[in-house]
Amino acid sequence: MEKAPIFEKVYRDYLAQVAAIDMTGTEKLLGIRIENEGVVVPVFKSEFRVTPEGIMDATGKQPQHAVSVLLCRYMILCPKREPEEGREWVSYKDFMDATPFVSGFVNNTEKAIAKHFTGKVKTLEAACVNLGGVHAKDGLSYDLSMQVSCLPKIPLYLLFNDADEEFPAECRVLFERRAEKYLDMECLAIAGWLLTDCLLQAIGKEQSTIM
């Protein structure tokens, strides 16, 4: 499917904004690498190279528009210093400016994961591990608790209960409170939606639900 011209315009505008940023000193702050006039950033375990000319994955292919937006905004919104507080986990709806995007986040992330992985806890676990996820040791009574990193400073906390005789499957995806210091609400919603796609791709489903 051919992209609408507006997508290319947004892409180029973001690249120009990134090119104007002095990234010196941001490697530790953002968890990125600066190499040969480019910036290398991991997204769900896959690395992307950002240069003034464009964004490419390890194979030299331009990623989905949503990934490009996420990468650029992550650098553009880089805080001046790493937030010392805000490591507690919160629901997406708990962020102050999240209201316009809550419905989309719930449908594209939490409900979508619950739908696709009902009766497949071990499959979901394997998909999370494939994305670099680790088991969370928190004592919460969920069938599955995993932490997966979207971006180096944006970990996601996936909680999943499978369906039983009384209740349907339920998924919750939490963020660190300080995530709002790194990304705006639209991009945090994109992070959740990308998680859904990446989990599905990890189990061999190639379809992409996000542009």
C-alpha positions as CSV (number, residue, x, y, z in Angstrom):
1,M,0.0,0.0,0.0
2,E,1.4,3.4,-1.0
3,K,1.8,5.9,1.8
4,A,-0.1,9.1,1.7
5,P,2.1,12.2,1.0
6,I,1.5,13.5,4.5
7,F,3.4,10.6,6.0
8,E,6.5,11.4,3.9
9,K,6.2,15.1,4.9
10,V,5.9,14.2,8.6
11,Y,8.9,11.8,8.3
12,R,11.1,14.5,6.6
13,D,10.0,17.1,9.1
14,Y,11.0,14.9,12.0
15,L,14.3,14.0,10.4
16,A,15.1,17.7,10.0
17,Q,14.3,18.3,13.7
18,V,16.6,15.4,14.8
19,A,19.4,16.6,12.5
20,A,19.3,20.0,14.3
21,I,19.8,18.4,17.7
22,D,23.3,18.1,19.3
23,M,23.2,14.5,20.5
24,T,26.4,14.8,22.4
25,G,26.0,13.5,26.0
26,T,22.7,11.8,25.3
27,E,24.0,8.3,24.9
28,K,23.6,7.3,28.5
29,L,20.6,9.5,29.0
30,L,18.7,7.8,26.2
31,G,20.5,4.4,26.1
32,I,21.5,5.0,22.5
33,R,24.7,4.8,20.4
34,I,26.2,7.5,18.3
35,E,28.1,6.0,15.3
36,N,29.4,7.6,12.1
37,E,27.1,10.7,12.1
38,G,24.1,8.4,12.9
39,V,22.3,7.3,16.0
40,V,21.5,3.7,16.7
41,V,18.4,3.0,18.9
42,P,16.8,-0.3,19.8
43,V,13.1,-0.8,19.6
44,F,11.8,-4.1,21.0
45,K,15.3,-5.7,20.5
46,S,15.6,-4.6,16.9
47,E,18.1,-1.8,16.2
48,F,17.4,1.2,13.9
49,R,19.9,3.7,12.5
50,V,18.8,7.3,12.4
51,T,20.6,9.8,10.1
52,P,19.6,13.1,8.5
53,E,19.0,11.1,5.3
54,G,16.6,8.6,6.8
55,I,15.9,5.7,9.2
56,M,16.8,2.2,8.4
57,D,16.7,-1.2,10.1
58,A,19.5,-3.7,10.2
59,T,18.6,-4.8,6.6
60,G,18.6,-1.3,5.2
61,K,14.8,-1.1,5.0
62,Q,12.8,1.9,6.2
63,P,10.6,0.9,9.1
64,Q,6.9,1.5,9.6
65,H,5.9,5.1,9.9
66,A,4.9,4.6,13.6
67,V,8.4,3.3,14.4
68,S,10.0,6.3,12.7
69,V,7.8,8.7,14.6
70,L,8.6,6.9,17.9
71,L,12.3,7.1,17.3
72,C,12.4,10.7,16.3
73,R,10.2,11.9,19.2
74,Y,12.3,9.9,21.6
75,M,15.3,12.0,20.6
76,I,13.5,15.3,20.2
77,L,11.8,15.1,23.6
78,C,15.0,14.0,25.4
79,P,15.0,15.4,28.9
80,K,17.9,17.5,30.1
81,R,18.7,15.0,32.8
82,E,17.5,11.5,33.7
83,P,14.4,11.7,36.0
84,E,15.5,10.5,39.5
85,E,11.9,9.6,40.5
86,G,8.9,8.0,38.8
87,R,9.9,4.4,38.6
88,E,6.6,3.2,40.0
89,W,4.3,1.4,37.5
90,V,1.1,3.1,36.4
91,S,-1.7,2.4,33.9
92,Y,-1.8,4.4,30.7
93,K,-5.0,6.2,31.8
94,D,-3.2,7.5,34.9
95,F,-1.1,9.9,32.8
96,M,-2.5,13.4,33.0
97,D,-2.8,14.0,29.2
98,A,-3.7,10.5,28.2
99,T,-7.5,10.9,28.0
100,P,-7.8,11.4,24.2
101,F,-5.8,8.2,23.5
102,V,-7.1,5.9,26.3
103,S,-9.7,4.1,24.2
104,G,-7.3,3.5,21.3
105,F,-4.6,2.2,23.7
106,V,-7.1,-0.2,25.4
107,N,-8.4,-1.5,22.1
108,N,-5.1,-1.7,20.2
109,T,-3.0,-3.0,23.1
110,E,-4.7,-4.6,26.1
111,K,-7.8,-6.0,24.4
112,A,-5.9,-7.0,21.3
113,I,-3.3,-9.0,23.3
114,A,-6.0,-10.6,25.4
115,K,-7.9,-11.6,22.2
116,H,-4.9,-13.1,20.3
117,F,-3.4,-14.9,23.3
118,T,-6.5,-16.4,25.0
119,G,-5.6,-19.9,26.0
120,K,-2.0,-19.3,24.9
121,V,-0.1,-18.2,28.0
122,K,3.0,-20.2,27.1
123,T,2.9,-18.7,23.6
124,L,2.7,-15.2,25.0
125,E,5.5,-15.9,27.4
126,A,7.7,-17.2,24.5
127,A,6.8,-14.1,22.4
128,C,7.8,-11.8,25.3
129,V,11.1,-13.6,25.7
130,N,11.7,-13.3,22.0
131,L,11.5,-9.5,22.4
132,G,14.0,-9.6,25.2
133,G,11.3,-9.7,28.0
134,V,12.1,-11.0,31.5
135,H,9.9,-12.4,34.2
136,A,8.8,-9.8,36.8
137,K,9.4,-10.8,40.4
138,D,6.7,-8.9,42.1
139,G,4.4,-11.4,43.8
140,L,1.4,-10.3,41.8
141,S,-1.2,-13.0,41.2
142,Y,-1.3,-13.0,37.4
143,D,-0.8,-16.0,35.1
144,L,2.0,-14.1,33.4
145,S,4.0,-11.0,34.5
146,M,6.7,-9.8,32.0
147,Q,8.8,-6.7,31.5
148,V,9.7,-5.8,27.9
149,S,11.6,-2.8,26.8
150,C,10.1,-0.8,24.0
151,L,12.9,1.8,24.0
152,P,15.9,1.8,26.4
153,K,14.2,4.2,28.9
154,I,10.6,3.0,28.2
155,P,10.1,-0.4,29.7
156,L,6.6,-1.9,29.6
157,Y,5.1,-4.2,32.2
158,L,2.7,-6.8,30.8
159,L,0.3,-8.5,33.1
160,F,-1.9,-11.3,31.7
161,N,-4.6,-13.5,33.1
162,D,-6.0,-16.3,30.9
163,A,-9.7,-16.9,30.5
164,D,-11.4,-19.3,32.9
165,E,-15.0,-20.5,33.4
166,E,-16.0,-17.1,34.9
167,F,-13.9,-14.4,33.2
168,P,-12.4,-13.7,29.7
169,A,-8.7,-13.2,29.3
170,E,-7.4,-9.9,30.6
171,C,-4.2,-8.0,29.7
172,R,-2.8,-4.9,31.4
173,V,0.2,-3.0,30.1
174,L,1.8,-0.6,32.5
175,F,4.4,2.2,32.2
176,E,6.9,3.7,34.6
177,R,5.5,7.1,35.7
178,R,8.6,8.8,34.4
179,A,7.8,7.6,30.8
180,E,6.0,10.9,30.3
181,K,9.4,12.7,30.7
182,Y,10.6,10.9,27.6
183,L,7.6,10.7,25.3
184,D,4.2,12.4,24.8
185,M,1.0,10.5,25.2
186,E,0.4,9.7,21.6
187,C,3.9,8.1,21.4
188,L,3.3,6.1,24.5
189,A,0.1,4.8,22.9
190,I,2.1,3.9,19.8
191,A,4.5,2.0,22.0
192,G,1.7,-0.1,23.3
193,W,0.3,-0.7,19.9
194,L,3.7,-1.7,18.6
195,L,4.0,-4.2,21.4
196,T,0.9,-5.9,20.1
197,D,2.3,-6.2,16.6
198,C,5.7,-7.3,17.8
199,L,4.3,-10.0,19.9
200,L,2.2,-11.3,17.0
201,Q,5.2,-11.2,14.7
202,A,7.3,-13.1,17.3
203,I,4.9,-16.0,16.9
204,G,5.0,-15.9,13.1
205,K,2.1,-13.7,12.3
206,E,3.3,-11.1,9.7
207,Q,0.4,-8.8,9.7
208,S,0.9,-5.3,10.9
209,T,-2.0,-3.4,12.4
210,I,-0.3,-0.1,12.8
211,M,0.8,2.2,10.0
